Amino acid sequence: VLECARLIDVDRGRLLQDQQVLVQENRIVSVGKNVNAGDGATRIQLETCLPGLMDMHVHLSGQMSRNGYIKRFQNNEADQALLASHYANITLQAGFTTVRNLGDSYNVTVALRDAISEGVATGPRIFTAAKTIATTGGHGDPTNGFRKDMMGNPGPVDGVVNSPDEARKAVRQRYKDGADMIKITATGGVLSLAKSGQNPQFMTDELEALVQAANDYGMTVAAHAHGTEGMKRAVQAGVTSIEHGTFMDDDVMTRMQKLGTYYVPTISAGKFVAEKSQEDDYLPPVVRPKAALVGPQIEETFAKAYANGVTIAFGTDAGVSPHGTNALEFIYMVEGGMPEMEAIQSSTVTAARLIGMEDQLGSISAGKLADIVAVEGNPLEDISVLSDISFVMKDGTIYKQ
């Protein structure tokens, strides 16, 4: 029995006082003032309880650093796997019990997801896209920046496509690899070794083929997008979410509202790369101007999207920004005009809907999986307390107390 001095009811957007949560095995059995637990129950006193937090955009298999680009030539598959396991544990300790991993190498987060599910590794519940799908030279082409004799000609298996047929093959390969969903790079990106961070990088027929094939296999599609035209094409093709959305305009927002497209802002990553763009020799020369331009814009876009009623799900792009600091995103969202309750909802009930798990996750409700975290203080009065999680339960198991 978790005895919560306060409990955040995200379903109804209210703060409840003096609530008890009865957990048996991995399920929440009942919630109320005085649950019927019997004499043998273990009782744990907590201050403010809320559902396990969810980050809808992470990259567990690495973390940005000054030598990050050279590491691509030094790390083997085993190195990537061990890093992913390490950062997964850090993420869970920070109170994030579920994540979407939007891009890895060697399918390491597919293996990690399974290892966590089987109890042989510790970390959040992972929904993974495995390797991102891109176009030749696009953001996500794994050979960008290589010298010519090393570039080769990566194809759909490697996540590089240049036609509707190749797009379908890439989706089917990810299904074969065990991915839960699809991640595409609809526009240029900040950290890739390529000039443009905004240009559209898929043709409309390629996007339509990607989305149709993903839907046929029961998978959603997350679209990395900074530039406006690439966003329009991706939204019209039916992607589930837009990631970053830096230069989103009113037309894109209207289309997203009409089609029910989620927006995952990743303000944390924008702030981090903008800061690093001011340091000499941290980022490659081709990356620095993109980071300086895109980073400061994301928070402004978030504020506009929130004011215009776009559905926002919490996401940080952790792995660009440091793992374990995910809760800083809450502070940035509140600074951008989102009330504390809605910021918490974006990381709980809204995130659960995005991954199609609203019947199992996202709130402290009878019948749902027992993913529960707690903090000292009241995050509805000071959202920054979410950066100091004191209690973590995932799937009925306590990982931090």
N, C-alpha and C positions, 0 to 999 in steps of 0.2 A: 504494500500500500504506500503510494506516494502521497504524503500529506503536504499539500501546497498552500502556503499562506495566500498566494494569488495564483490564478490560472488564466491564461489568455485564451479565450474562446474565439478562435479565428473564423469559425463558421458564421458566427453572428456579430463579430466585431465588437466584443465587449470583454471587460475585465471582471472575473469572478473572484470572490473572496472565500477563503477557508474551504478549499475543495480537496477531496480525496480521489485518487485514481487507483483502482484495483487492477493489477496486472497478473495474469496467470499464463505461464509459459511465454509465448511471444505476442499475446493479444491483450488489448485493453478490454476488461470485462464490464466495468461500470465506472461512472464518474458522478460524484455528488457530494453532499455535505457529510454523509455518514454511510459509506459503502459497507456491505455485508461481507466481511473478509474472513470471519472465523478467528479462533484463538491463535492459530499457528502462523499467522501472517507476519512477515518482516515489515516493519514500518520505518520509512525514511522521511525525515523532515526536510522540506525544501522551501525556498522563498517564493520565486516566481517560476512557474512551470509553463512551458509552451511546446508546441509540436517540434519534433526534430526538424532542423533547418535543411533547406535544399538549395544547392547551387547548380544552376542550369547550364553553366559553361565553365568547365575546368579542363586542364591538361595535366594529368597526374604524372606523366612519364618524364617530366623535366621541370626546370625552373630557370628563368632568364638570369643570365649573369654576364659579367664582362667577357668571359671566354666562351660564351654559349655557342657561338658560331663554329669555332674550331672543335668543340665537343662533338659535333655531328660526325666528324671524321675519326673520333677516338672511341666513342662509346659503342659497345656491341649490344646485341639483343639482351644479354643477361644484365648488363649495366642499366639499360632502360627499365627492365622488369624490377630490379631492386630499387631504383629510384621511385618508380610508381608505387611500390609497396610502402616505402618510407613516407612519401607525400600523402598517400591515402590515410595512413594512421594519423598524421598531423591534421588532416582535414576533419577526420572524425573527432579528434580531441577538441577541435574548435567548435564542435556542435553541429556539424553538417553531416547528417546521417544518410543523405541521398544526393548523388551528383549525376549530371550528364557529362561524360568525357567526350569532348568534341574534337577528336583527332589525336592519333598516336602513331607510333612506328612499330612494326613487327607484331601488331595485334596484342601488345603487352597488356592492355587494359581488358581485353577479352579474357585472357588467362587470369588476370587479377580479379576480375568480377567473379569468375567461377571459384577461385581459391577462397575469396571472402565468403561466398555463399556456402562453401563446403566447410568453413570454419578453420581453414589452415592459414589464413592471413587475416589481418585486422584492418578494417577500413569502412567507408560508407557503402551503401547500396549503389552499385554503378550501373548506369545505362550508357553504353558506349557506342560510338559511331565507327570505331576502329580508324582506319586511314581515311583522311579527308579526300574528297573527289574534287579535282581541279582540271584546268586545261593546260596545254603545253605552254610553259613559261608563266603560267598564272600563279596566284597565291596558293600554295599547296603543291606545286610541282616540286618534288623532293630534290631535283637536280639544279634548281636555280642557283647561280653563282659558282657552279663547278666549272673547271676548265673543260674545253670541248671534248677531249678524249675520255673524260669521265662522265659526261652528260648521258651518253647513250640515247635511247629512245623509249622512255617509260610509257607504259600503256595502261589500260583499264585495271589490270591487277595491281599496278603501282598507284592507282588513283589518278591517272591522267587520261582524259578523254577528249575527242575532237569530232564527235558525231553523235547523233541519237543512238545508233547501234552500240557504239562504245560506251555511251552513258548507261544504257541498259545492262551491258555486260559488267560494268563497274559496280552497279547496285547489286546484281546477282552474286558477284564475287564477295561482296561484304556480307550478304546473307549467308553464303557458304562459309565465310570466315567466322561467323557467329556474332556479327554486329547486331545491336538492338535497333539501330536507326541509321540514318544517312546524314552526313555533314558535307555541304558543298561550299565552295568559295566563289560566290556570284560576282565578286568584284576583286580588284587588287587589294593588297593588304599592307599593313605598316611594316612588319618585320621581315617580309620576304625580300630577297636580294633582287629586286626588280623596281623599275622607275616609278610606276604609277601605283598609288594606293586606292584609286577610286574607279578606274575604268571597268565597264562591264566585261566579263570574261567568259560568258556562255551565251550562245545564240538561243533564241526562244524555243526552237524545236528540240535542242539539247536539254533545256530545263524541263520542258514538258515530258520528255522521255524519262528523265531522272525521276520526276515526281510520280508519274504513272507507274513505273516499275517499282518504286519504293512502296507505293500504296498497294500494289498487287501482292507484295510480300509482307504486308502488315506493318510497314515501317513509316515513321514520320521523317520529314526532311528539315534540317536546320541550315539556314543560309547565312554564312558570313557575308556581310555587305557593308561597305562604307559609302559608295557612290550612289547617286539617285537613280540613274538609268538601270543599273544592275539590280537595284532593289525592286523597281517597278516590274522588271521582267520576272524576277523570282516570286514576288507576291502574286502576280497574275498567273504564274504557272502552278501555284497552289502549295508553296512551301508552308511548313507549319510555323516556323519562327524566323525572324530576322535577328541576327546577332550583330551587335555594335550599332548599326543604323546611323552612322555618324552624320551624313549629310541628307538625312530624311527630310523631305519637304511635305507640304500640306497634301499634295496629291497622293504621295505614298501613304501617309497616315489615313487618308480617306479610304484608300484601297484596302489597307490592313483592317480597318474597322469593319468594312463591308464583308470581307472574307474571313474574319475571325483570326487573323494572323497575330501571333504573339510577338512581343518585342523584348529582347534580352539585352540590356544596355551595356554592361561591362564598363561602368565608369572607372572602376579601380584600375583596370589595365590602361585606360586612356590617360589617367593621371600619372601612372607609373612611367609610361614611355615618354610622356611630355617632360617629366622631371629628368629622365635619363638622357633626353636629347640635348640637354644643356651641359652634360658632362663630356669632356674630351675623351675620345677613344673608347667610350662605352658601346656605342652603336656604330655600325659601318656607315661610311659617308652617304651611301644611297638611301639609307634608312632614316638618318637624322632629320631631314626636312619633313618627311612624312609623319614622323612621330611628333614633331613640333606643331604641325598643322592639325592632325587628327585628334591628338590627345585632349586638348582643351575644349574641343567642340562637342565631345560626347555628353558631358554634363548639361550643356545648354540644350542639346537635342532631347535628352531625357526630360528636362523640365517642360519643353514644348509638347512632347508626346504625352506626358502625363496630363497636362492641361487640356489636351485635345481628346482625351478618353481612350487612348490606345491601351490595349491589355498588356500589362508589363509583368514579366516573370523575372525573378532575381537571378543574376548571373554576373560573375566577376572576371572570367578569363584567367583565373588563378593558374599559375605556371608562367604567365607574363608577369603579373603582380605576384608577390610571394604567397605560397601556400600557407594556410593557417591564419592569414590576415583577411579572410573572406568577409568577415563582419564589417569591415570598413565600408563596404558597399552600402550598408544600411545608413551610415552617417551621410554619405554622399547623396543618397536618394532623398533623405529628409531635407538636406540642404537645397535640393532641387525642387522642393515644394510638396513632396509626398508625405502625408501624415504618418506617424510612427506605426499605427495599426495597419495601414495599407502596405507599408514597407514589409512588415512581418508577414502579412497575407501573401505578398508576392513571392515569398520564400517558403510558403507552406501550402495553403489551399490552391493558389494559382499555379504554383509549380507542379503540384500533384495532378492538376487537370492537364497541364502541358504534356506530361509523360503518360497520361491515361491511367493513373493510379489513384484517382480521387476516392475510390471505394475502399482503398487499403491504407492510404497515407494522407498527410496534410493537416490533420486535426487530432485533438485528444478526444476521441469519441469511442463509445462502446462498439466493439467488433473490429476496430482497425488495428493494424500492427502497432506494437508498443515502441514507437520512436518518440522519445520525450527528452527534452533538455531543460535545464534550469539555470537561473542566474540569481545573483544577489542584486537587489534593487529592482526598479520598475522600468523596463525598456519603453513603456509608453510615455514616461516622463523624461527618460534619458536613454536614447537609443544606443549610446556608446557602451552600455553595460553588456551588450551582446558580444562584445569583443573579449569578455572574460567569462566563459561558460564554466559553471561549477559542477554540473552533473550531466552525464550523457548516457542515455539508454537507447540502444538500437535493437529492434527485434526481440525485446524483452530481456536483453543482456546489458548489464551495467558495464560501461567502459571507462567511466570517469566519475569519481565521487569524492 
